[in-house]
Amino acid sequence: MKRTDNDMDDQTLESLFEQARAAPPALPPELMARVFEDARVLQPDGETVGWRGWVRAIGGLPALSGLVTATCVGFWLGFAPPDGMPDLAGQVLGQQDDIELEIATDLTGFGWDIEEGIADG
């Protein structure tokens, strides 16, 4: 009966691993020198400070553009929400009617924390 790779048990595999660990292959020094030189070249120079360093730290211009876009949309929705949503800024500043607040809260559930102080009438 011929032994295949699938028939190996754990002890046989472990003995093969021990043999491989006993004699690890040596890398040529020229190869290691090239690897270290490539790694050194790819490291940041550390000379960028100020806002350029901050932009690089958050992920570059693509990350900064996403951050600016999310901030603008957040402010836009906070101060000029679509018709189906209540105006949170208007609620906080007291510029929204109670009737609008009741309808918006009933439809969306948004503004329930602001509604707590309103007396039911």
N, CA, C and O atoms as a GROMACS GRO file, in nm:
protein
  484
    1MET      N    1   0.083  -0.118   0.000
    1MET     CA    2   0.000   0.000   0.000
    1MET      C    3   0.088   0.125   0.000
    1MET      O    4   0.176   0.140   0.085
    2LYS      N    5   0.065   0.213  -0.097
    2LYS     CA    6   0.147   0.331  -0.112
    2LYS      C    7   0.090   0.444  -0.025
    2LYS      O    8  -0.031   0.464  -0.019
    3ARG      N    9   0.177   0.515   0.039
    3ARG     CA   10   0.138   0.623   0.129
    3ARG      C   11   0.126   0.753   0.048
    3ARG      O   12   0.214   0.786  -0.031
    4THR      N   13   0.016   0.826   0.067
    4THR     CA   14  -0.004   0.954  -0.002
    4THR      C   15   0.003   1.066   0.099
    4THR      O   16   0.014   1.043   0.219
    5ASP      N   17  -0.003   1.188   0.050
    5ASP     CA   18   0.002   1.304   0.138
    5ASP      C   19  -0.118   1.308   0.232
    5ASP      O   20  -0.105   1.356   0.345
    6ASN      N   21  -0.232   1.260   0.189
    6ASN     CA   22  -0.352   1.264   0.272
    6ASN      C   23  -0.345   1.164   0.386
    6ASN      O   24  -0.419   1.178   0.484
    7ASP      N   25  -0.259   1.063   0.377
    7ASP     CA   26  -0.251   0.960   0.479
    7ASP      C   27  -0.154   0.995   0.592
    7ASP      O   28  -0.143   0.918   0.688
    8MET      N   29  -0.085   1.107   0.585
    8MET     CA   30   0.011   1.144   0.689
    8MET      C   31  -0.061   1.178   0.818
    8MET      O   32  -0.165   1.244   0.818
    9ASP      N   33  -0.006   1.132   0.927
    9ASP     CA   34  -0.065   1.168   1.055
    9ASP      C   35   0.009   1.288   1.114
    9ASP      O   36   0.106   1.337   1.056
   10ASP      N   37  -0.036   1.333   1.228
   10ASP     CA   38   0.020   1.453   1.289
   10ASP      C   39   0.166   1.435   1.331
   10ASP      O   40   0.245   1.528   1.320
   11GLN      N   41   0.202   1.316   1.378
   11GLN     CA   42   0.339   1.294   1.423
   11GLN      C   43   0.436   1.300   1.306
   11GLN      O   44   0.546   1.353   1.319
   12THR      N   45   0.396   1.246   1.193
   12THR     CA   46   0.483   1.250   1.075
   12THR      C   47   0.501   1.394   1.028
   12THR      O   48   0.613   1.435   0.995
   13LEU      N   49   0.393   1.469   1.024
   13LEU     CA   50   0.404   1.609   0.984
   13LEU      C   51   0.490   1.688   1.081
   13LEU      O   52   0.573   1.769   1.040
   14GLU      N   53   0.472   1.664   1.211
   14GLU     CA   54   0.550   1.737   1.310
   14GLU      C   55   0.698   1.706   1.296
   14GLU      O   56   0.782   1.795   1.311
   15SER      N   57   0.733   1.582   1.267
   15SER     CA   58   0.875   1.548   1.249
   15SER      C   59   0.932   1.617   1.125
   15SER      O   60   1.048   1.660   1.126
   16LEU      N   61   0.852   1.628   1.020
   16LEU     CA   62   0.899   1.701   0.901
   16LEU      C   63   0.918   1.850   0.930
   16LEU      O   64   1.013   1.911   0.883
   17PHE      N   65   0.827   1.907   1.009
   17PHE     CA   66   0.841   2.049   1.046
   17PHE      C   67   0.965   2.072   1.132
   17PHE      O   68   1.033   2.172   1.116
   18GLU      N   69   0.994   1.979   1.223
   18GLU     CA   70   1.112   1.991   1.307
   18GLU      C   71   1.240   1.986   1.222
   18GLU      O   72   1.334   2.061   1.248
   19GLN      N   73   1.242   1.900   1.122
   19GLN     CA   74   1.358   1.893   1.033
   19GLN      C   75   1.376   2.024   0.957
   19GLN      O   76   1.488   2.072   0.939
   20ALA      N   77   1.265   2.082   0.912
   20ALA     CA   78   1.273   2.208   0.838
   20ALA      C   79   1.318   2.323   0.929
   20ALA      O   80   1.393   2.410   0.886
   21ARG      N   81   1.272   2.322   1.055
   21ARG     CA   82   1.313   2.427   1.149
   21ARG      C   83   1.459   2.415   1.189
   21ARG      O   84   1.524   2.515   1.219
   22ALA      N   85   1.511   2.294   1.188
   22ALA     CA   86   1.650   2.272   1.229
   22ALA      C   87   1.749   2.332   1.130
   22ALA      O   88   1.858   2.375   1.169
   23ALA      N   89   1.714   2.337   1.002
   23ALA     CA   90   1.805   2.391   0.900
   23ALA      C   91   1.731   2.495   0.816
   23ALA      O   92   1.693   2.466   0.703
   24PRO      N   93   1.710   2.616   0.871
   24PRO     CA   94   1.640   2.719   0.792
   24PRO      C   95   1.728   2.764   0.675
   24PRO      O   96   1.850   2.770   0.688
   25PRO      N   97   1.666   2.797   0.563
   25PRO     CA   98   1.745   2.843   0.449
   25PRO      C   99   1.804   2.982   0.477
   25PRO      O  100   1.740   3.067   0.539
   26ALA      N  101   1.924   3.002   0.431
   26ALA     CA  102   1.992   3.130   0.451
   26ALA      C  103   1.970   3.218   0.329
   26ALA      O  104   1.986   3.174   0.215
   27LEU      N  105   1.934   3.342   0.354
   27LEU     CA  106   1.917   3.437   0.243
   27LEU      C  107   2.051   3.498   0.209
   27LEU      O  108   2.132   3.524   0.298
   28PRO      N  109   2.076   3.520   0.083
   28PRO     CA  110   2.202   3.584   0.044
   28PRO      C  111   2.208   3.727   0.100
   28PRO      O  112   2.106   3.796   0.101
   29PRO      N  113   2.323   3.771   0.146
   29PRO     CA  114   2.334   3.907   0.202
   29PRO      C  115   2.299   4.016   0.102
   29PRO      O  116   2.251   4.122   0.141
   30GLU      N  117   2.323   3.992  -0.028
   30GLU     CA  118   2.289   4.092  -0.129
   30GLU      C  119   2.137   4.114  -0.137
   30GLU      O  120   2.090   4.226  -0.153
   31LEU      N  121   2.062   4.004  -0.125
   31LEU     CA  122   1.917   4.013  -0.128
   31LEU      C  123   1.865   4.093  -0.008
   31LEU      O  124   1.779   4.180  -0.023
   32MET      N  125   1.917   4.063   0.110
   32MET     CA  126   1.874   4.136   0.230
   32MET      C  127   1.910   4.283   0.221
   32MET      O  128   1.833   4.368   0.264
   33ALA      N  129   2.026   4.315   0.164
   33ALA     CA  130   2.066   4.455   0.148
   33ALA      C  131   1.970   4.527   0.054
   33ALA      O  132   1.934   4.642   0.080
   34ARG      N  133   1.929   4.462  -0.055
   34ARG     CA  134   1.832   4.524  -0.147
   34ARG      C  135   1.697   4.544  -0.083
   34ARG      O  136   1.632   4.646  -0.105
   35VAL      N  137   1.653   4.446  -0.003
   35VAL     CA  138   1.523   4.458   0.065
   35VAL      C  139   1.527   4.576   0.162
   35VAL      O  140   1.433   4.656   0.166
   36PHE      N  141   1.633   4.587   0.242
   36PHE     CA  142   1.644   4.698   0.337
   36PHE      C  143   1.655   4.833   0.267
   36PHE      O  144   1.600   4.932   0.316
   37GLU      N  145   1.723   4.838   0.154
   37GLU     CA  146   1.734   4.964   0.080
   37GLU      C  147   1.599   5.006   0.022
   37GLU      O  148   1.563   5.124   0.027
   38ASP      N  149   1.523   4.909  -0.031
   38ASP     CA  150   1.389   4.940  -0.081
   38ASP      C  151   1.298   4.989   0.031
   38ASP      O  152   1.220   5.082   0.012
   39ALA      N  153   1.308   4.928   0.147
   39ALA     CA  154   1.226   4.970   0.262
   39ALA      C  155   1.264   5.110   0.306
   39ALA      O  156   1.177   5.190   0.340
   40ARG      N  157   1.394   5.142   0.307
   40ARG     CA  158   1.438   5.276   0.347
   40ARG      C  159   1.389   5.382   0.249
   40ARG      O  160   1.351   5.491   0.291
   41VAL      N  161   1.390   5.351   0.121
   41VAL     CA  162   1.345   5.447   0.020
   41VAL      C  163   1.195   5.475   0.033
   41VAL      O  164   1.152   5.587   0.010
   42LEU      N  165   1.118   5.375   0.070
   42LEU     CA  166   0.973   5.391   0.078
   42LEU      C  167   0.926   5.455   0.209
   42LEU      O  168   0.809   5.491   0.220
   43GLN      N  169   1.013   5.472   0.306
   43GLN     CA  170   0.973   5.535   0.432
   43GLN      C  171   0.956   5.685   0.412
   43GLN      O  172   1.029   5.745   0.334
   44PRO      N  173   0.858   5.746   0.482
   44PRO     CA  174   0.842   5.891   0.469
   44PRO      C  175   0.965   5.963   0.523
   44PRO      O  176   1.032   5.915   0.615
   45ASP      N  177   0.992   6.079   0.466
   45ASP     CA  178   1.113   6.151   0.503
   45ASP      C  179   1.102   6.222   0.637
   45ASP      O  180   1.204   6.256   0.696
   46GLY      N  181   0.983   6.246   0.686
   46GLY     CA  182   0.965   6.310   0.815
   46GLY      C  183   0.982   6.460   0.812
   46GLY      O  184   0.975   6.524   0.917
   47GLU      N  185   1.004   6.518   0.696
   47GLU     CA  186   1.024   6.661   0.686
   47GLU      C  187   0.893   6.738   0.670
   47GLU      O  188   0.893   6.861   0.682
   48THR      N  189   0.782   6.669   0.642
   48THR     CA  190   0.656   6.739   0.623
   48THR      C  191   0.594   6.768   0.759
   48THR      O  192   0.564   6.677   0.837
   49VAL      N  193   0.576   6.896   0.786
   49VAL     CA  194   0.513   6.940   0.911
   49VAL      C  195   0.401   7.035   0.876
   49VAL      O  196   0.386   7.075   0.761
   50GLY      N  197   0.322   7.071   0.974
   50GLY     CA  198   0.213   7.165   0.951
   50GLY      C  199   0.094   7.097   0.889
   50GLY      O  200   0.067   6.980   0.917
   51TRP      N  201   0.023   7.169   0.806
   51TRP     CA  202  -0.102   7.115   0.751
   51TRP      C  203  -0.076   7.002   0.652
   51TRP      O  204  -0.159   6.913   0.638
   52ARG      N  205   0.038   7.004   0.584
   52ARG     CA  206   0.068   6.894   0.491
   52ARG      C  207   0.090   6.763   0.567
   52ARG      O  208   0.048   6.657   0.521
   53GLY      N  209   0.155   6.771   0.681
   53GLY     CA  210   0.172   6.653   0.763
   53GLY      C  211   0.039   6.601   0.816
   53GLY      O  212   0.018   6.480   0.826
   54TRP      N  213  -0.052   6.694   0.851
   54TRP     CA  214  -0.184   6.656   0.899
   54TRP      C  215  -0.264   6.588   0.789
   54TRP      O  216  -0.330   6.486   0.813
   55VAL      N  217  -0.259   6.642   0.668
   55VAL     CA  218  -0.330   6.582   0.555
   55VAL      C  219  -0.274   6.443   0.526
   55VAL      O  220  -0.351   6.350   0.501
   56ARG      N  221  -0.145   6.429   0.529
   56ARG     CA  222  -0.083   6.298   0.505
   56ARG      C  223  -0.122   6.199   0.616
   56ARG      O  224  -0.142   6.081   0.589
   57ALA      N  225  -0.132   6.247   0.740
   57ALA     CA  226  -0.165   6.159   0.854
   57ALA      C  227  -0.307   6.104   0.845
   57ALA      O  228  -0.332   5.992   0.889
   58ILE      N  229  -0.402   6.182   0.790
   58ILE     CA  230  -0.539   6.132   0.782
   58ILE      C  231  -0.565   6.051   0.656
   58ILE      O  232  -0.673   5.995   0.641
   59GLY      N  233  -0.468   6.042   0.567
   59GLY     CA  234  -0.484   5.955   0.450
   59GLY      C  235  -0.471   6.026   0.318
   59GLY      O  236  -0.502   5.967   0.214
   60GLY      N  237  -0.427   6.149   0.318
   60GLY     CA  238  -0.407   6.221   0.193
   60GLY      C  239  -0.531   6.296   0.148
   60GLY      O  240  -0.628   6.309   0.222
   61LEU      N  241  -0.525   6.347   0.026
   61LEU     CA  242  -0.635   6.428  -0.027
   61LEU      C  243  -0.766   6.352  -0.046
   61LEU      O  244  -0.872   6.412  -0.025
   62PRO      N  245  -0.766   6.224  -0.084
   62PRO     CA  246  -0.894   6.153  -0.093
   62PRO      C  247  -0.966   6.146   0.042
   62PRO      O  248  -1.087   6.164   0.048
   63ALA      N  249  -0.893   6.120   0.149
   63ALA     CA  250  -0.955   6.114   0.282
   63ALA      C  251  -1.002   6.252   0.324
   63ALA      O  252  -1.109   6.265   0.385
   64LEU      N  253  -0.925   6.355   0.294
   64LEU     CA  254  -0.965   6.492   0.330
   64LEU      C  255  -1.090   6.534   0.255
   64LEU      O  256  -1.177   6.599   0.312
   65SER      N  257  -1.101   6.497   0.127
   65SER     CA  258  -1.221   6.534   0.051
   65SER      C  259  -1.344   6.462   0.105
   65SER      O  260  -1.452   6.521   0.110
   66GLY      N  261  -1.331   6.337   0.146
   66GLY     CA  262  -1.442   6.266   0.208
   66GLY      C  263  -1.483   6.328   0.339
   66GLY      O  264  -1.602   6.337   0.368
   67LEU      N  265  -1.386   6.371   0.418
   67LEU     CA  266  -1.415   6.437   0.546
   67LEU      C  267  -1.487   6.569   0.526
   67LEU      O  268  -1.582   6.599   0.597
   68VAL      N  269  -1.442   6.648   0.430
   68VAL     CA  270  -1.507   6.777   0.401
   68VAL      C  271  -1.648   6.754   0.348
   68VAL      O  272  -1.741   6.826   0.388
   69THR      N  273  -1.668   6.657   0.261
   69THR     CA  274  -1.800   6.628   0.207
   69THR      C  275  -1.896   6.585   0.317
   69THR      O  276  -2.009   6.634   0.322
   70ALA      N  277  -1.854   6.495   0.405
   70ALA     CA  278  -1.940   6.450   0.514
   70ALA      C  279  -1.974   6.564   0.608
   70ALA      O  280  -2.087   6.571   0.658
   71THR      N  281  -1.880   6.653   0.634
   71THR     CA  282  -1.907   6.768   0.720
   71THR      C  283  -2.008   6.861   0.657
   71THR      O  284  -2.101   6.907   0.724
   72CYS      N  285  -1.993   6.890   0.529
   72CYS     CA  286  -2.087   6.979   0.460
   72CYS      C  287  -2.228   6.920   0.457
   72CYS      O  288  -2.325   6.991   0.482
   73VAL      N  289  -2.240   6.792   0.428
   73VAL     CA  290  -2.371   6.729   0.424
   73VAL      C  291  -2.433   6.728   0.563
   73VAL      O  292  -2.554   6.749   0.577
   74GLY      N  293  -2.354   6.705   0.666
   74GLY     CA  294  -2.405   6.707   0.802
   74GLY      C  295  -2.460   6.843   0.840
   74GLY      O  296  -2.568   6.852   0.899
   75PHE      N  297  -2.387   6.949   0.808
   75PHE     CA  298  -2.437   7.083   0.838
   75PHE      C  299  -2.562   7.115   0.756
   75PHE      O  300  -2.657   7.175   0.806
   76TRP      N  301  -2.559   7.075   0.630
   76TRP     CA  302  -2.673   7.102   0.542
   76TRP      C  303  -2.799   7.034   0.595
   76TRP      O  304  -2.904   7.098   0.605
   77LEU      N  305  -2.790   6.907   0.628
   77LEU     CA  306  -2.907   6.836   0.680
   77LEU      C  307  -2.946   6.886   0.818
   77LEU      O  308  -3.063   6.878   0.855
   78GLY      N  309  -2.852   6.937   0.894
   78GLY     CA  310  -2.884   6.989   1.027
   78GLY      C  311  -2.957   7.121   1.023
   78GLY      O  312  -3.045   7.144   1.107
   79PHE      N  313  -2.925   7.207   0.930
   79PHE     CA  314  -2.985   7.340   0.926
   79PHE      C  315  -3.091   7.357   0.819
   79PHE      O  316  -3.173   7.449   0.829
   80ALA      N  317  -3.093   7.273   0.718
   80ALA     CA  318  -3.196   7.282   0.614
   80ALA      C  319  -3.240   7.141   0.577
   80ALA      O  320  -3.209   7.094   0.467
   81PRO      N  321  -3.312   7.073   0.666
   81PRO     CA  322  -3.349   6.934   0.638
   81PRO      C  323  -3.455   6.924   0.529
   81PRO      O  324  -3.522   7.023   0.499
   82PRO      N  325  -3.470   6.806   0.469
   82PRO     CA  326  -3.576   6.787   0.369
   82PRO      C  327  -3.714   6.805   0.433
   82PRO      O  328  -3.726   6.809   0.556
   83ASP      N  329  -3.817   6.815   0.350
   83ASP     CA  330  -3.952   6.843   0.400
   83ASP      C  331  -4.003   6.736   0.496
   83ASP      O  332  -4.078   6.769   0.588
   84GLY      N  333  -3.966   6.612   0.478
   84GLY     CA  334  -4.017   6.505   0.563
   84GLY      C  335  -3.956   6.501   0.702
   84GLY      O  336  -4.008   6.433   0.790
   85MET      N  337  -3.848   6.572   0.723
   85MET     CA  338  -3.781   6.571   0.853
   85MET      C  339  -3.802   6.703   0.924
   85MET      O  340  -3.808   6.806   0.858
   86PRO      N  341  -3.814   6.703   1.056
   86PRO     CA  342  -3.829   6.828   1.129
   86PRO      C  343  -3.699   6.908   1.128
   86PRO      O  344  -3.591   6.851   1.111
   87ASP      N  345  -3.711   7.034   1.148
   87ASP     CA  346  -3.597   7.123   1.152
   87ASP      C  347  -3.542   7.126   1.294
   87ASP      O  348  -3.598   7.195   1.380
   88LEU      N  349  -3.436   7.052   1.320
   88LEU     CA  350  -3.381   7.042   1.455
   88LEU      C  351  -3.330   7.177   1.503
   88LEU      O  352  -3.350   7.212   1.620
   89ALA      N  353  -3.266   7.252   1.416
   89ALA     CA  354  -3.217   7.384   1.456
   89ALA      C  355  -3.334   7.475   1.491
   89ALA      O  356  -3.326   7.551   1.587
   90GLY      N  357  -3.442   7.467   1.413
   90GLY     CA  358  -3.560   7.548   1.443
   90GLY      C  359  -3.625   7.507   1.573
   90GLY      O  360  -3.677   7.592   1.646
   91GLN      N  361  -3.623   7.379   1.604
   91GLN     CA  362  -3.679   7.332   1.731
   91GLN      C  363  -3.598   7.385   1.849
   91GLN      O  364  -3.655   7.432   1.947
   92VAL      N  365  -3.468   7.376   1.838
   92VAL     CA  366  -3.382   7.420   1.948
   92VAL      C  367  -3.395   7.571   1.968
   92VAL      O  368  -3.399   7.618   2.081
   93LEU      N  369  -3.402   7.646   1.859
   93LEU     CA  370  -3.412   7.791   1.869
   93LEU      C  371  -3.556   7.839   1.890
   93LEU      O  372  -3.578   7.959   1.905
   94GLY      N  373  -3.652   7.749   1.892
   94GLY     CA  374  -3.792   7.785   1.916
   94GLY      C  375  -3.859   7.850   1.798
   94GLY      O  376  -3.955   7.926   1.817
   95GLN      N  377  -3.814   7.823   1.676
   95GLN     CA  378  -3.871   7.887   1.558
   95GLN      C  379  -3.964   7.794   1.483
   95GLN      O  380  -4.013   7.830   1.375
   96GLN      N  381  -3.992   7.676   1.536
   96GLN     CA  382  -4.079   7.583   1.467
   96GLN      C  383  -4.209   7.570   1.546
   96GLN      O  384  -4.208   7.562   1.668
   97ASP      N  385  -4.321   7.568   1.473
   97ASP     CA  386  -4.451   7.559   1.537
   97ASP      C  387  -4.467   7.423   1.604
   97ASP      O  388  -4.407   7.324   1.561
   98ASP      N  389  -4.549   7.419   1.709
   98ASP     CA  390  -4.575   7.294   1.780
   98ASP      C  391  -4.649   7.195   1.691
   98ASP      O  392  -4.628   7.074   1.702
   99ILE      N  393  -4.736   7.246   1.602
   99ILE     CA  394  -4.812   7.156   1.514
   99ILE      C  395  -4.716   7.086   1.418
   99ILE      O  396  -4.727   6.965   1.398
  100GLU      N  397  -4.623   7.160   1.359
  100GLU     CA  398  -4.524   7.099   1.271
  100GLU      C  399  -4.441   6.996   1.347
  100GLU      O  400  -4.408   6.891   1.294
  101LEU      N  401  -4.408   7.028   1.471
  101LEU     CA  402  -4.328   6.938   1.552
  101LEU      C  403  -4.404   6.808   1.578
  101LEU      O  404  -4.346   6.700   1.569
  102GLU      N  405  -4.533   6.818   1.611
  102GLU     CA  406  -4.613   6.698   1.636
  102GLU      C  407  -4.623   6.612   1.511
  102GLU      O  408  -4.606   6.490   1.518
  103ILE      N  409  -4.652   6.674   1.396
  103ILE     CA  410  -4.665   6.599   1.271
  103ILE      C  411  -4.533   6.533   1.234
  103ILE      O  412  -4.530   6.415   1.199
  104ALA      N  413  -4.424   6.607   1.242
  104ALA     CA  414  -4.294   6.552   1.205
  104ALA      C  415  -4.253   6.440   1.299
  104ALA      O  416  -4.197   6.340   1.255
  105THR      N  417  -4.281   6.457   1.428
  105THR     CA  418  -4.244   6.352   1.523
  105THR      C  419  -4.327   6.228   1.501
  105THR      O  420  -4.276   6.117   1.513
  106ASP      N  421  -4.455   6.246   1.469
  106ASP     CA  422  -4.540   6.130   1.443
  106ASP      C  423  -4.495   6.055   1.317
  106ASP      O  424  -4.501   5.932   1.312
  107LEU      N  425  -4.451   6.129   1.216
  107LEU     CA  426  -4.413   6.065   1.090
  107LEU      C  427  -4.276   6.000   1.096
  107LEU      O  428  -4.257   5.890   1.042
  108THR      N  429  -4.181   6.066   1.159
  108THR     CA  430  -4.044   6.016   1.150
  108THR      C  431  -3.986   5.968   1.282
  108THR      O  432  -3.889   5.892   1.281
  109GLY      N  433  -4.042   6.008   1.394
  109GLY     CA  434  -3.984   5.973   1.522
  109GLY      C  435  -3.863   6.058   1.555
  109GLY      O  436  -3.800   6.039   1.658
  110PHE      N  437  -3.831   6.153   1.469
  110PHE     CA  438  -3.717   6.239   1.488
  110PHE      C  439  -3.758   6.354   1.579
  110PHE      O  440  -3.866   6.409   1.561
  111GLY      N  441  -3.677   6.390   1.671
  111GLY     CA  442  -3.707   6.502   1.759
  111GLY      C  443  -3.775   6.459   1.887
  111GLY      O  444  -3.826   6.544   1.960
  112TRP      N  445  -3.778   6.329   1.917
  112TRP     CA  446  -3.845   6.283   2.038
  112TRP      C  447  -3.780   6.338   2.163
  112TRP      O  448  -3.848   6.359   2.264
  113ASP      N  449  -3.650   6.363   2.159
  113ASP     CA  450  -3.583   6.416   2.277
  113ASP      C  451  -3.616   6.564   2.299
  113ASP      O  452  -3.614   6.610   2.413
  114ILE      N  453  -3.647   6.638   2.192
  114ILE     CA  454  -3.686   6.778   2.204
  114ILE      C  455  -3.831   6.788   2.251
  114ILE      O  456  -3.868   6.882   2.321
  115GLU      N  457  -3.911   6.690   2.212
  115GLU     CA  458  -4.054   6.695   2.241
  115GLU      C  459  -4.084   6.672   2.390
  115GLU      O  460  -4.194   6.704   2.435
  116GLU      N  461  -3.992   6.622   2.465
  116GLU     CA  462  -4.018   6.584   2.602
  116GLU      C  463  -4.069   6.700   2.687
  116GLU      O  464  -4.153   6.681   2.775
  117GLY      N  465  -4.019   6.821   2.662
  117GLY     CA  466  -4.059   6.936   2.743
  117GLY      C  467  -4.189   7.001   2.699
  117GLY      O  468  -4.238   7.091   2.767
  118ILE      N  469  -4.246   6.958   2.586
  118ILE     CA  470  -4.368   7.020   2.535
  118ILE      C  471  -4.488   6.960   2.607
  118ILE      O  472  -4.500   6.838   2.617
  119ALA      N  473  -4.577   7.047   2.658
  119ALA     CA  474  -4.696   7.000   2.729
  119ALA      C  475  -4.800   6.954   2.628
  119ALA      O  476  -4.826   7.021   2.528
  120ASP      N  477  -4.861   6.839   2.656
  120ASP     CA  478  -4.968   6.789   2.569
  120ASP      C  479  -5.092   6.873   2.589
  120ASP      O  480  -5.129   6.902   2.703
  121GLY      N  481  -5.156   6.912   2.483
  121GLY     CA  482  -5.269   7.001   2.497
  121GLY      C  483  -5.385   6.956   2.429
  121GLY      O  484  -5.489   7.023   2.433
   0.00000   0.00000   0.00000
